[in-house]
Amino acid sequence: MKIAFVGKGGSGKTTLSSLFVRHLASSGAPVIAVDADINQHLGAALGLEEADAAALPALGEHLPLIKDYLRGSNPRIASAGTMIKTTPPGEGSRLLRVQEDNPVYEACARPVELDGGAVRLMVTGPFTDADLGVACYHSKTGAVELCLNHLVDGPDEYVVVDMTAGSDSFASGMFTRFDMTFLVAEPTRKGVSVHRQYKEYARDYGVELKVVGNKVQGQDDIDFLRAEVGDDLLVTVGHSDWVRAMEKGRPPRFDLLEQPQHEALRRLRSAADATYARRDWERYTRQMVHFHLKNAQSWGNERTGADLAAQVDPGFVLHEGVTAPA
């Protein structure tokens, strides 16, 4: 299952996504955790020391390797240099699977040991001074989108992505790459404003969207969230001494997390798992192609000097049974 955590800056989405990753890992589920936010905090939230988190290999710095590997023997892609972040797979493309070893994971993923298990962690890399005036951070998050376009996951396998704050993922269609999107919202007017944006964009694409109310202090906060987001409100989360200790770099054992928080995480997993029965690989592939053609026309063709519409394989549908070259 591909799961995104979104929300405005400061909403607590990184904290909630890290708790969800720990919850999944504690059950023994295979998990890939992806920090797609240029403000790189997921590694620290998963317990890495600051120096270790800073030393994680950046997906954006390995984009040529990623493109070359995923291109495989796809005859519709003339070169890795003509691949953009929305390039879809086709016959001959290599695919990524959650439980495998491959050059992309070898270069870009690192194991993180948690008290309940281990996960693979991948990060986009921070936005540095060298990027200013030269490139925008979309070139970094584009590596995440390209990997998601080529990733095939099955039931009880999880890819959890801590997304960049706000609504930037709408420009490329990355918001359609997930089985479930959890929007973390505080019980304030600013907190629920991102929900309205997501709801509007998601309406036409069948995006599964649920709200996680965070920093909730009482029934009045719950009533406010319910009035603003309606039935999209799935769970609410309040103060946690465990989280406070984690944020100080001294997390207790995960099984000592407060019971209400454990129950909220179980409900998140149940909601995500329920989307598996509603998967529509044809729609998923169609949306992928739609946004690729849109990006090709608006900037990709000019940038690469190629007709990127020719990369689309009209007979290809991404699904769990598809095979790819070694």
C-alpha positions in Angstrom: 0.0 0.0 0.0 1.3 3.5 -0.9 0.4 6.0 1.8 1.0 9.7 1.9 1.1 12.0 4.9 0.4 15.6 3.9 -0.5 18.9 5.7 0.7 22.4 6.2 4.1 23.1 7.8 4.0 22.5 11.5 0.9 20.3 11.5 2.7 17.3 12.8 2.7 15.2 9.6 6.3 14.0 10.1 5.6 13.0 13.6 2.4 11.1 12.6 4.1 9.5 9.6 7.0 8.3 11.8 4.6 6.9 14.4 2.8 5.0 11.6 6.0 3.7 10.3 6.9 2.4 13.7 3.4 0.9 14.1 3.8 -1.0 10.8 7.3 -2.2 11.6 6.3 -3.4 15.0 3.9 -5.9 13.3 6.7 -7.2 11.1 5.3 -5.6 7.9 7.8 -4.7 5.2 8.1 -0.9 5.0 9.8 1.6 2.8 9.7 5.1 4.5 10.3 8.1 2.2 11.1 11.6 3.3 9.8 13.7 0.3 9.8 16.9 2.2 12.8 19.2 1.6 12.8 19.9 5.3 14.3 16.6 6.1 13.0 15.5 9.5 11.7 11.9 9.1 15.1 10.3 9.8 15.4 12.1 13.1 11.8 11.2 14.0 12.7 7.6 13.4 15.5 7.9 15.9 18.5 8.7 13.8 21.2 10.9 15.3 21.5 14.3 13.5 24.8 13.4 11.8 23.5 10.0 10.6 20.3 11.6 9.2 22.4 14.2 7.4 24.6 11.5 5.9 21.7 9.6 4.2 22.1 9.4 0.5 19.8 11.8 -1.4 17.5 10.4 -4.1 18.0 13.7 -6.1 21.7 13.1 -6.3 21.2 9.7 -7.8 18.7 10.6 -10.4 20.9 9.5 -13.4 21.3 6.1 -11.8 17.5 5.8 -11.0 16.6 6.8 -14.6 19.1 4.4 -16.2 17.9 1.5 -14.1 14.2 2.1 -14.5 14.5 2.7 -18.2 15.7 -0.9 -18.6 15.2 -2.0 -22.2 12.1 0.1 -22.9 12.4 0.9 -26.6 10.1 4.0 -26.3 12.6 5.8 -24.1 15.5 6.9 -26.3 17.8 7.6 -23.3 17.8 8.1 -19.6 18.3 11.8 -20.2 14.9 12.1 -21.8 13.1 10.7 -18.8 11.3 13.2 -16.6 9.7 12.8 -13.2 6.3 11.7 -14.7 7.7 9.2 -17.2 5.5 6.1 -17.0 6.8 2.5 -17.3 6.2 0.4 -20.4 7.2 -2.9 -21.9 10.9 -3.4 -21.1 10.9 -1.0 -18.1 12.3 -2.2 -14.8 10.0 -2.0 -11.8 10.6 -1.6 -8.1 9.1 -3.9 -5.5 9.0 -3.4 -1.8 10.8 -6.7 -0.9 13.8 -6.9 -3.2 17.3 -5.8 -3.6 18.2 -3.6 -6.5 20.7 -0.9 -7.5 18.2 1.9 -6.6 17.8 0.7 -3.1 21.5 -0.1 -2.8 22.4 3.5 -3.7 19.5 5.4 -2.1 18.0 3.4 0.8 19.4 2.7 4.2 18.0 0.4 6.9 16.8 2.0 10.1 16.5 -0.3 13.1 13.5 0.3 15.3 12.6 -1.4 18.5 9.8 -3.3 16.7 11.7 -4.1 13.5 13.5 -2.4 10.7 12.5 -0.3 7.7 14.2 1.0 4.6 14.5 4.8 4.6 14.9 7.0 1.5 15.2 10.8 1.4 15.0 13.4 -1.3 17.8 15.4 0.2 17.7 18.9 1.6 17.4 22.1 -0.4 20.8 23.6 -0.3 22.3 27.0 -1.1 23.6 25.6 -4.3 20.0 25.1 -5.5 19.1 28.8 -5.1 18.6 30.5 -8.4 19.7 27.4 -10.3 17.0 24.7 -9.7 13.9 24.3 -7.8 13.3 21.5 -5.3 10.8 19.8 -7.7 13.9 18.3 -9.3 14.6 16.6 -6.0 11.1 15.4 -5.2 10.8 14.3 -8.9 13.0 11.3 -8.0 10.4 10.2 -5.6 7.6 10.5 -8.2 9.6 8.5 -10.8 10.2 5.7 -8.3 6.5 5.6 -7.3 5.5 5.4 -11.0 7.6 2.3 -11.3 6.8 0.7 -8.0 4.5 -2.3 -7.6 3.4 -3.2 -4.1 1.1 -5.8 -2.8 -1.1 -6.3 0.2 0.6 -6.0 3.6 3.5 -4.2 2.0 3.8 -0.5 2.8 5.4 2.6 1.3 4.9 5.6 3.6 5.8 9.0 2.2 6.1 12.1 4.3 5.2 14.7 1.6 6.3 18.3 1.2 4.1 20.8 3.0 1.2 22.4 1.3 -0.2 21.5 -2.2 3.0 21.3 -4.4 2.3 17.7 -5.4 -0.7 18.8 -7.5 1.5 20.3 -10.2 2.8 16.9 -11.4 0.0 14.5 -10.3 2.1 12.9 -7.6 -1.0 13.2 -5.3 -2.6 10.4 -7.4 0.1 7.9 -6.7 -1.2 6.8 -3.3 -3.8 4.3 -2.1 -4.5 6.5 0.9 -3.7 10.1 1.7 -3.8 11.1 5.4 -4.1 14.8 5.8 -2.8 16.0 9.2 -4.7 19.0 10.4 -4.7 21.1 13.5 -8.1 22.3 14.8 -7.6 25.8 13.5 -8.8 27.7 10.4 -5.3 27.5 8.9 -5.1 23.9 9.9 -8.1 22.9 7.8 -7.3 25.2 4.8 -5.1 22.6 3.2 -8.0 20.1 3.4 -10.1 22.3 1.1 -7.3 22.5 -1.4 -6.8 18.7 -1.4 -10.5 18.0 -1.5 -10.9 20.2 -4.6 -8.0 18.7 -6.5 -8.7 15.1 -5.4 -12.4 15.1 -6.3 -11.9 14.3 -10.0 -9.2 11.7 -9.5 -10.7 9.3 -7.0 -8.1 10.1 -4.4 -8.8 8.4 -1.0 -8.4 11.2 1.6 -8.8 11.0 5.3 -8.1 13.7 7.9 -6.1 13.0 11.1 -6.9 15.7 13.6 -3.7 16.5 15.5 -2.9 18.5 18.7 -6.5 18.1 19.8 -7.2 19.2 23.3 -10.9 18.5 23.9 -14.4 17.9 22.5 -14.6 21.5 21.2 -11.6 20.8 18.9 -13.2 17.6 17.7 -16.4 19.4 17.0 -14.6 22.1 15.0 -12.8 19.6 12.9 -15.9 17.6 12.2 -17.8 20.8 11.2 -15.0 21.8 8.8 -14.0 18.4 7.2 -17.1 16.3 7.8 -16.9 12.6 7.3 -13.2 12.9 6.1 -12.2 13.1 9.8 -11.0 9.6 10.7 -9.2 10.0 14.0 -7.9 12.6 16.4 -4.7 12.7 18.3 -3.9 14.7 21.5 -0.9 15.3 23.7 1.5 12.4 24.1 4.3 12.2 26.6 5.9 9.5 24.4 6.0 11.9 21.5 7.5 14.7 23.6 10.3 12.3 24.8 10.9 11.2 21.2 11.2 14.9 20.1 13.8 15.3 22.8 15.7 12.4 21.3 14.9 10.0 24.1 12.0 7.8 22.8 10.9 5.1 25.1 10.1 1.6 23.8 7.3 1.9 21.2 5.0 -0.4 23.1 4.9 2.3 25.8 3.2 4.7 23.5 -0.1 5.7 25.1 -3.1 3.5 24.3 -5.2 6.1 22.5 -2.3 6.8 20.1 -1.9 3.0 19.5 -5.6 2.8 18.7 -5.4 5.8 16.3 -2.6 4.1 14.4 -4.5 0.9 14.2 -7.4 2.8 12.7 -5.1 4.4 10.2 -3.8 1.0 9.1 -7.3 -0.4 8.8 -8.4 2.5 6.6 -5.3 2.1 4.4 -5.7 -1.7 4.1 -9.3 -1.3 3.1 -8.4 0.5 0.0 -6.6 -2.5 -1.5 -9.9 -4.1 -2.5 -10.7 -0.9 -4.5 -7.5 -0.7 -6.4 -7.9 0.1 -10.1 -4.6 -0.4 -11.9 -6.1 0.7 -15.2 -7.1 4.1 -13.7 -3.8 4.4 -11.9 -1.9 3.9 -15.2 -4.3 6.2 -17.0 -3.7 9.0 -14.5 0.0 8.5 -14.7 -0.1 8.9 -18.5 -2.4 11.9 -18.2 0.0 13.9 -16.0 3.0 12.8 -18.0 1.4 14.2 -21.2 0.5 17.4 -19.4 4.0 17.9 -18.1 5.5 16.9 -21.4 3.5 19.6 -23.2 4.0 22.3 -20.6 7.8 22.0 -20.1 9.2 18.5 -20.7 9.4 18.5 -24.5 11.2 21.8 -24.5 13.5 20.8 -21.6 14.6 17.5 -23.2 14.3 18.3 -26.9 12.2 15.1 -27.4 8.6 14.3 -28.0 7.8 12.7 -24.6 4.4 11.6 -25.6 6.1 8.9 -27.6 7.3 7.4 -24.3 3.7 6.2 -23.5 3.1 2.5 -24.2 -0.6 2.4 -25.0 -0.9 -1.3 -24.3 0.8 -1.3 -20.9 -1.0 -1.4 -17.6 1.0 -1.4 -14.3 -0.2 -4.2 -12.0 1.1 -6.7 -9.5 1.5 -9.5 -12.0 3.5 -7.6 -14.6 7.0 -8.9 -15.2 10.0 -6.8 -16.0 13.5 -7.5 -17.3 16.2 -8.4 -14.8 
